[in-house]
Amino acid sequence: MNKFLIDDYQMTYLDVGQGPVIIFGHSFLMDSQMWWPQVEMLSQQYRCIVPDFWAHGESQNAPPSTKTLKDYAKQIIALMDKIKVDQFSIVGLSLGGMWGAEMVSLVPARVQSLVLMDTFVGLEPEVTYKKCSAILESILSAQRVSQAIIEALIPIFFARNAEQNTPELVAYLRRSLSNVGGDRATEIARIGQMVFGRRDQFNDIEQFDLPVLIAVGQEDVARPVLESFLMHDSIAGSELVQIPHAGHISNLEQPEFVSKMLLTFFAKVLSSK
């Protein structure tokens, strides 16, 4: 893993392959490793840069100055400046899509294309916000992710019958969340508040002028298909793909489908760059 310092806080990131640059943003409560099936395939043609969000993977807790996803987007832009990458595309799933869209608004001339997967860049719907806030409060007070919360998150993260169809993914999530505790749990809760209390970007995305692919698991509970249709309607010229037999972490549930989808999209939009 590579390391980058922001205000003396360490961010880690993968940097694999050569060619046009693609930045990958992972989901809340996952880390850069979730993108490995896609990176393994796409890095044969592209340079894949995959940061660990603050308090995820090997990155340290966020600098105190990091208050919003826009702040984080600025930090990723600073990383691109540091490694001398001027032009790049973005693939963001869930949390990754939220800060990925912020990057487009901040440096539109530098972003060549954008893939928004299983995400929503509008305000969090009130019902979802209340549920998520209760979970985050529980993590904050207990300073750990309880078994009850883990079991509640599994059907939110994965497609129906995940226990039977993708038991290795369910086991991985259980293990990783069980290991979150103490100061890390407190910071995860703070990051979660940043995610679910995010700003509404719909006025911004209506101005987007770049190739955009929106993809969503057909069985995504966390970010229902309707939300992707709303973004698709707001971004002129965007494409929409529904990923069959996939929930929220669609790239791991249908890795081959997603990898081929991304290869097809980038071959089309980056071939003339």
N, C-alpha and C positions, 0 to 999 in steps of 0.2 A: 504493500500500500504506500502511496505517496502522501506527503504531508504538506500542509499549507497553514501558515499562521495568520489569524485575524485577531488583532488586539491581544496578542500573546495566547490565544486559545487555538488549539490544534484541530484542524479539519483534515480528514483523510479522504483519499479518492483513488479509484482505479484509473489507469491511463493505458489503454491497450489498443494496438493496431496502428495503421497508418492510412492516410487519406483524408477526405472531408470529415470534419469533426462533428460528432453527435454527443450531446450531453444527455445522460439518463438521470431522471429523478425518481427515487423510490417512494413507496407508500409510508405513511405513518405506521410506526411499530415494526417496520421491516428495515432492511439496510441495503447497501449496494450489491450484496451477494444475490439478491432476488433477481437481478438482471443478467445473471451469468449465462443462462441458455441463449439469450439474444446477443450478448456481447461475444460469446464464443463463435457465433455465426457471422455477425455483422463486422467484427474486427478484422475479418479477412479482406474487407473492402474499405472500411472506415476506421477512423481513430475514435475510440469510444472512451469517454470520460464520465466516470460514475462516482459522484461524491456521496459520502455518508452524511446525512443531515445531522445537525447538532444533536448530541445525546443518543445517536443511533450508530450501530456498527462500532467502529473504532474512533469516531470523532468524539472530542470532549464535549462538555456542556457548552451551551451557547454563551458568547460574550454578553455581558449585561446590556450592551447597547442594542442587541437583537430583540426588537419588540414585535416586529411584523414579518410576514412573508416577503414583503417588498424589501425589507432590510436584508433578508437572506439572499434574495435575488441579486442585490447589489454586491454581496460578498462573492457570489459565484461569478459575477462579471469581473470582480477584482482578481479572482483565480484565473480567469481567461486572460486577463491582462498580464498576470505574472508569468504564465506559460506561453505568452505571445501568440494567442489564438484570437484572430480578429473575427472570422466568420464561423458560424456554427449552427447546427440544428438542435432541437430539443425534443426528447421523448419523456413525458412526465406522466406517471400513474398516480392518481389520487393526490396526495400532498405534492408530489413532483409536478403534476400538471398545474396546480395552483400557483407555485412559485415560478414555473416555466412561463405561464402567461404573463406574470409580472415582468419577467425579463424582456418579453417582446415589447411591452409598453415602455420599458426603460431604454432599450437600445434596438429599436426596430430595424435599423439599417444593418445590424450585425447578425440578426437571426434569419437564416435562410428558409427554414421550414419548422413546423411545430406539430407534434403528435400529442393529443390529449387523451389519455386512457383512464377510464373508470374514475373520472374526476368531475368536479363542478366548481366553476369560478364565480358563481353568484353567492349571495349571502346564504349561510346555512339555514335550511328550513327550521322553523321554531321547534317543532316536535323533535327533530333530530338533535338540535342544539341542546335541548333540555336533557335528553337521554345521554348524550355524550358528556355533558357537563357533570351529570351525576356520576358517571364512570370515572371521570378525571378527579372529582372530589374524593371518591373512594380510594383511588390510587394515592392521592396526596396525603390523606389522613393515615392510611395504613403503611405508606412508604413501600408499597409492593403491589404487584398485580395479583389479586387473589385468584384462587382456583375458580370461584364462581364467575368472576369477570372473564377469565380465560375461556370458560365454557360458553359464556354469552357471546364472545367475540368470534368464535369459530364459524357459526352459521352466517355471520355478517361478512366475514372475509372470503368465504369459499362458496362454491355452488352447492346445490342440493346433493345429499348423499356423499359429501366429501369424505366422511369417515370410511366409507366403503370404496369409493373410487380413487381417492388420492390420500390414503392414510399417512404417507410419508410427509406430505405438506402439513397436515393437521398436527402430526407429532412434532414437526419442526417448530411450528408456531407455539405449541404448548411449552416446549423446552425453552425457547428464546424468551418468552414472556415470564416464565417461572424464574428466570435468572435476573429479572429486573428488580432492583431493590435499593433502599436507602436514598442517597443523594441522586442517583440515576433516576429512580422512580419519581422523585420530586420534580426533576428537570423534564422528564417525559410528560408529566402532567402540565407543566408550564408551556411546553411546546404544543401540546394538544389544545390548550386554550388559545394559542396563537392560530392554530389551524381552524378550529371551529368558530372562532370569533373573527375570521378574516373579513376583509372588505369585499364589497360587490364590484366585480370587474366587468359587468356586462356593457357599460358605456364604453369601456376601453376595447373590448373584443369586437365590438361593432365597427371599429376603425381598422382592424387588422387587414393588412394587405400582403399576405404571404401564403404559401400553400399550407393548409391545415387539414390534418386527418384526425377525426374524433372516433375513438373505438371504445366499446363498452361490452362487458360480459352480459349475455342475455339474462343471467340469473344473479346479477349484482344487486345485493340488498342494500349495501352501504350507499351506493350511488346509482339509483335506478335509471333504467334506459331513458325514461322521460327527460331527465336532466341533460343527457347527451343530445337529445332532439332539440332542446331549448338552446343549447350552445350552437348546434348546427344551423338552426334558423337565424342566429345572430351573427354568424361569421360568413360573410359572402364567399361563395366558391368552395366552402369546406366540404370534405367527404365524411360520410358516416358509415362505420362498419360495426355490426353486431357480432360478437364472438360467441359461437355456440358452446353450450355446456361449460360455461365459465361464470364464476362469480366475480368478486372484487379484485382478487389477485390473478387476473385473467392471464397474464404472461406466464405464470407458473402452472396454471391449470391446463392451458392450451399452448405450450411453448412453441411447438412447430407451426401452428396456425399464426401466432403472433410474429414469430421471426420472419416467416414468408411474407406476411402482410407488410412489415416494416421494410424488408428488402425491396418489395414491389413499389412501395411509396417512394423510397429514397432513390431508387433507380430512375423513377419518373421525374422527380422534382429537383434532383441534384445533378442529373446527367448533363444539363445545359449550363451548369454553373461554372 
